[in-house]
């Protein structure tokens, strides 16, 4: 049974580790041996030489008692450290001669004999040191020779292993890499030939089987794939909406004729190219990539203005998102109808406003007692007519404002204005309504607010709308709070009430035209006041917002206007 690749690698590493242990162990053995021999020399011989030198120095001292004491102490140490042949007899002679010398310290002859005995012991140890040094040197030379032989053998084996083993691993990987690259370029005839029974051999066999299956599949399905490709291209080109397909890598997969016409580019310059490269040279394509909103935009086609909205559709499969399609829907016809509708509403509203104003004046005359007295029933009917007339005038005014906003005909008088002036004007406008509803207007105004850059009349109109709605939806004897604070580079106007609030499901529609919250009890409203507020605030470069999180705890409507 052939060894697995993992087994081969493990054996190779174990082999190298064994060589390392062999060289290291041999070196350590001889190092310890040499160290032990040197230690013996130090312990056995150099200590004796030290004792003999101390005894010679003791003999030279003038004080007899000190001389005897030092000599006796070193002689005892020497008697305990006899290690060489003949050293014991020499030490015994020294002991005997020193004993006689102690009895007659004035004898020069005995002193010379003692010195001679000491020199004899010293010479014996010096000769032993020379012999042991020769033995240590020979042992070191032997160790050096053996370690050199081992290192040479290990170096040759290791070099051979290092030279051959990487190729043993890398060559099959290189062949597999070349095969994978060939398959990636649809060269399905590629095969890998490895005469091995390990994992690489199994991988090569599996690769060859895969390549064979891909080759067979390619030839058997090529005609079908080409047919499906042509059919997909036909369907894409038949789409009325301009369509551009992009994969997850940013490569353009397709662009139908409508899209190519809008981009003013050819298919060869678009399909297969990276989106970043195209966006650098094509302003419309760069706009489509960066634009996140669904607002209509204008494109000039054949010297004629056309309006489009962008829609992005993600393409998914089992693994997730694999691309997206950018679709441009032509809404020119709807835009023209919307403009016609706006003009019609503006015209009708303007024409109706004059007779309604005249009838309102007539109703006021009917209420005047100087013309004649009316019965209570007649006065009630006149009052109802006045209410209906005022409601119609208000709706017409809002329709006119909306028509002007849509047509882009509202002229903004942008200038630096004080938030305090806007606040005072708005409070005066709604003071009577609040008093009639028994609603208290509570102020939360910051000190030293900077001026804002806006149209004062338009900001006052929006703030009045917020306040009127808050008073209308607040219960009697409740509080409406007006807050004006600086938030970064804007001044924030906020109006909070204690009304029923707005359900989360309707909050995203609150600024849409003609939308009214169901069951709000505001059946007399037109549903375009907040839409006009949004248009005006955004036209001045500001932001409008609302918050209503807890039912029956009221709502907060606000706008952020830039500093002037």
N, C-alpha and C positions, 0 to 999 in steps of 0.2 A: 504494500500500500504506500503510495507517494506521500511524502511529508507535506503538511500544509505550510503555507507561506509564513504564518505566525510562528510555527515550530522552527522553521529555518532561521528566521530572524532571531528567535530566542537562543538557539544554539550558537549562532554567530556572536551574539553579545556575551553569552556565557564563556565562549572560547577566548574572546578578548579579555574578559574579566579574569579568567584563569591565568593568562599570560601575565597580567598585571600583578596578581597575587604571587606568582612564582618569582618574578623579578624582585618585587618588594620584600617577600619573605626571605629570599637569599641575602639580599643586602642587609636586612635587619638582623639576620643570624650572625653574619660576620661583624657587623657593627657592635653587637652585644658581646661577641667573643673578644674583640679588641679592647673594648671598654673594660671588661672584666680583668684582662691581663694587665692593663695599665693600672687598674685599681690595686691589683696584687703587688705591683712594683711599689706603688706609693705606700701601701700599708706595711709591706714586709721590709723593704730595704731603705726607703727614704726616711722612715721613722727611726730606724737604727742609726743611720748616718746623723740624724739630728741629735739622738741621744749621745753619740760619741763626741760630736762637736761640743755639746753642752758640758760633757765631762772634761774635755781638754780645757775649755774656758774656766771651769771650776778649779782646776789645778793651778791656774794662773792667778787666782785671787790671793791676797795677802793674809786675809783673816782665816786661820786654820779651821775654826768651827764652821764658818760659812762654806768653806771649800768642801769639808767633809759632808755637810748636809746636802749640798747641791749634787755632789758626786754620787752620794748614796742614793738619792732619789732617782737620778737618771740611770744608775746601774740596775736598780730594781726594775725600771721600765724596760731596760734592755734584756734582762733575764726573762721577762715575760714575752719578748718578741724575737725569739730565736727561730729562724726559718731556713737558714742555709747550712749546708754540710760544713763541718769544722767550726761553725760559729759557736756551738755550745761549748766545745773544749776551750776555745779562745776566751769565752766569757767566764768560764770557771777559773782559768789562769788569772784573768783580770781581777776576779773576786779575791783570790788568794793573795795576789801581789798587793792589792789595795788594802787588805787586812794588815799585811806587814807594814805597809806604808803609813797606815793610821797610827801604828805603834811607834814609828820613828819617822816623823814628818821632816826631819832635818836631813835625811839621807837622800843625797842627789842621785845615787845609784838606783834606789828603789823608785824614785820619781821617774827616772828614765825608763825603767822596766814597765811601769804602769802605762807610760805614754806609748811604749812599744806595743803593749797588749791592746790598747785602744786603736792604734793605727792598724793592727792586724785585723781587728773586727771590722773596721771601716773598709779595709781593702777587700775583705771577703764579700761585703755587700756591694761594693762598687763593681767587682767582677760579676756578681750575680745580676746587677742592673744591666751591664753590657750584654750578657747572654740573653736576658729576657727581652731587651730591646731588639736584639737580632731576631728572636723568635716572633715578637709582635710584628716586626717589619716583614718577615717572611709570611706570616699569616695575612697581613694586609695585602701583600703582593698577590698571594693566592686568591684572596677575595676579589681583588680588582680584576684578576684574569678571568675568574669564573663569572663575575657579574658582566664583564665585557662580552664574553661568549654568549651569555644568556640574552643580553641586550641586542647583540647582533642578530641572533636567531629570531628574537621577538620582533625586531624591527623589520626583518625580511618577511616574516609571516604576516605582521600587521600591515605592511605596505601592500603585500599581495592581496590581503583581505580588503583593505580600503580601496584599492584599484579595481577590484572585481565586484565587490558587494554592491556599491551604488549602481553600477550598471545592471546588476541582477534585479534591482528594484526599479530603476529609472527607465530602462529600455522598454519594458512592457507598457509602462505608463505613457511614454512618448508615442508608442505605436497606437495605444488606445486613444490618446489625444488627437492624433492625426486622423484616426478613423472617425471620431466624433465630429471633428471639423468638416470632414468630407460629407458626413450624413447631414450636417447642418446646412450645407450647400446643395443638398438633394442629390449627392453622388452616391446613390444607393448600391452601386456595383462594388463599392469599397469592401475589402475583407482584411481581417487580421489573422496572421499565421504565427502561432506560438506553440512550439512543441514542448509543452509543459503540462503537468498534471495538478498543479497547485491552483490557488484562487485566480491567478492571472490567466491560466489556461481556461478555467471555467468562464471567466469574464469574456475572454476572446471568443469562446464558443457561443456564449449568449449574444454577444455583439453581432457575430456573423449571422446568427438566426434572425436577429432583429432587422439587420440590413436586408436580408433575403425577403423577409415579410414586407418590409417597406417598399422594396423594389417591385415585388409582385403587386402590392396594393397600388403603387403609383401607376403602373401600367394598366391595371384593370380598371381604375377609377379616374384616370386622367381625362378621358372623354366626358365622363359625367361631371367632373369638377369644372371643366371648361364650359360645359353647357350651363351649369348653375351660375358660374361667374358672369357669363354673358346675359343670362336672364336677370341676375341681380342688377347689373349695370343698366339694363333696359328699364327695369322698374324704377331705379334711382333717377334716371334721366327723365322718366315720364312724370315724376312728381312735380306738381305745380309750385311747391315751395322750394326755395333755394336750400340745399342740404349739403353739409360738409361733415364727413366722418373722420374722427381722430382717435387713434388708439392710445393706450396708457403711456406709451413712450413719447407721445407728441408727434407722431408721424401721420401725415394726411393719408387716409385710406381711399377716400373718394370725394369727388365734388361734382355735382350734376351741372348741366349746362346753365341753369338759372344762376347758380352760385358763381360759376366761372365768369358769367356776363357781369354780375355785380362787382366781382373782384377785379374785373378787367385783366384777367390772366388766362393763359392757356393751360390745358390739362397736363402737359408735360412739365410745366413750371410749378405745378401744384401737387399733384398726386405723387406720393412717395417722398415728399420733402418734409423737413422738420418745421413744426409750427413757429419756432423761434426765428428761423431764418426768413420765413415768409412775412412774419409780423414786422420785421425790421424794414422791409421795403413796401409794405402795403398797409396804409392807414386804416382801411375798413376792417381788414382781418385782425389787426391789433386791437381795434375797438371791440370787435366781437369777442375776442379772448378775454379782455379786461372788464367788459360791461357785465354787471351782475344783476341789474334791475330788468324788469320786463316793460319798461316805459317805451312808447313808440319813438322811433328816430327816423330821420329823413335821409334819403339817398337820391342823388340826381342821376337818373337813367335816361340816356338819349335826350339830354337837355330838358327833361321833365322831372318834376319833383314826385317822388314816391315815398310812401310811409310804410315802415316795417316794424314788427315786433320780433324779438329774439326768443327762441325756446330751445333749451338744451335737454336732450333725452339721453340718459345713461343706458349703455348696453351691458347687460349682465349675463353670466352663465353660472354654472354650479360653483365655480371658484371665486366668483365675485364680479366686480366691475372690470370689463375688458376694453372699454372705449366709450365714446360719446358721439352724439350727432347734434350739430348746431343747425337749427332750422330757422329760416327767416320767412315769416308769414307776411304776405303783402296785404296791408290793410288800407291801401290808398282809397278804395271805394268807401269803406266805412268811415275813414277820416273825412272824406268829402261830405258824406251824409251827416256826420256829426257837426261839421262846420255849418252846413245848411240848417240843421236843427237849432244850433245855437243862434244863428242869425234870425231864424224864424221866431224863437222864443223871445229874443231881445226886441224884435219888431212888435210882436203881439203885446209883450209886457209894456212897452212904451206907449202903444196905442191905447191900451186899456187903462193905463194909469191916469190919463187926463179925465175921462168920464167918471172914473171912480173918485177922483179928487173933487170933481164938481158935485157929485152926488153927496159926498161927505159934507161939503159946505152947505148943501141944501138941507141936509138932516140937522145940521146945527141951527139953521134958521127956523126949522120947524119947532125946535126946542125953545126958541126965544118967545117969551110971553108977550112981547110987543106985537108979534104977528097974530097971535091968537092962542087961546088956552086949549090944551089937549086933555082929553080924558086920561085917567091912569092907564087904561088899556092901550090907548094910542101912544102914550109916552113909553110904555114897555115895548111896543112894536118898534118905535123909532130907535130905542136903545139897542134892541137886537139887530136892527139894520145897521146902526153905527158900528157895533162889534164886528159884524160880518164884513162891513166895508173896510174897517181897519185891518182885519185879518187879510183880506184880499190885497190891500195896499202893501202890507208887510211882505206877503208872498211875492208880489210882483217886484218889489225892491230887491229881494233876495235873488229872484230870477234874473233881474237886470245885472246885479253884481256878478252872478255866476256866468252870465253870458259875456260880460266884459273880461272876466278872468280867463275864460276859455279862449276868447278871441285875442287875448294878449293886449287888450286896449286900455287896461288900467294903468294910469301913469302914477308912479311912485315918487313922492317928494322926499327922497332920502336925505336926512340931515342929522346932526348931533342934537339929541333932545334929552331932557331930564326925565327919568322914570317917575319922579315925584309929580311932575306936571300931568303926566298921563294918568297916574293914580288918582289925583284930585278930580280930574275931569270925569273919570269913570265913576267915582263914588257919587258925584253930584247927579250923574245921569240915572243911577239906579236907586238913589236914596228914597224917593217917594215909593217906588215899587216895594222896597224892603220894608218900609214903614207900614205900608198897607198889608203886607203879608205877616207883619210882626216878626220879622227876621232881623237879628242883630248882625251888623257887619263888623267883624273883628279884624284888626290890623296887625300884621307882623312885618314891619318895614325896617330894613337895615339902615343904619346911619351912613352918611357920606358915600352914597352910591354914585358911581361914575355915570356919565352920559352914555346913551346907546345910539347906534347909527341905524335909523329906521324912519319910516313915515309915521309921524305922530298920530295922524287921523286913523290910519289903518290899525296901528297897535291898540289905540283906544277902542276902535270898533270891535276888535277881537276880544279885548278884556271885558267890554260891555256884554258881549255875547256870553262869555264864561259866567259873568256875574248874574245875568238875567236867567240863564239856565239853572244856576245853582239856587237862586231864590225860588224859581218856579218849582223845582223838585224837592225843596227842603220843607219839612213840616213846620207848622206855625210855632212861633216862640223858640226857634232853634237858632243856630249860629252858622254864619258863612264866613270863613276866614280868607283874607287876602294876604298873600305872602309875596314879598319882593326881596330877593337876596342875590348877591353876586356869586356866580358859580364859574370860576376860572375866568375865561375871556368873554363871558356872557352875563347878562342880567336875567334872572329867572322870575317870571310872573306865574303865580300859582293860585288857584281858587279852589277851596275844598268846601264840600257841603255835607249835610247829615241826611241826605236823601236815601232812596232805596238801593243806590249803587247800580252797577252794570255787570251782568253775568259775563264770565270769561269767554263764553262762546260768541258773544257779540262785540267784544272789545276791539277786535281787529277791523271791524266794519264801521266803527263809530264815526270815522271821518269820511265815509263814502257818501256820495250824493244820494239824496232822497231816502237814506236809511234812517229808520226809527226803531228804537229798542221795543220789542213786543211787550205789551202789558205795562208800558211806562206811563200810561195815562196822558200822553202828549199827542192826542189825536188831532189837535189843532195846528201842530207844527208842520212845516214843509219838509224838514229833513235835509235842508241844504245849508243851514247856517254854519254848522261845524265844517262842512266841506269848503265853504268860502273862507272860513278862518284858516284852514290848512293851506289853501292856495295863497292867501295873503302873506302868512308867516314865512312860507318857503320862498315866495317871491322876494322877500326882504332878506333872505339868507339865514333865516332862523329855523328853529325846530319846534314842532308842536307835539304834545304828548298827553297821555291820561293814565291814571291809576285807579283801580277799583278792585280791591282784593277780597274784602269781607262783605257778604251780603248785608243790606240794611245798615251799613256803616258809612254810606256816602261815597263820593268819588272826588278825585282831584284832577282838574284840567289845568294845563300849564303850557307855557311857551318860553323858549330860551332865545333871547335877542342879543346879537353881537354888540360889543362895546363900540362907542363912537370915538 
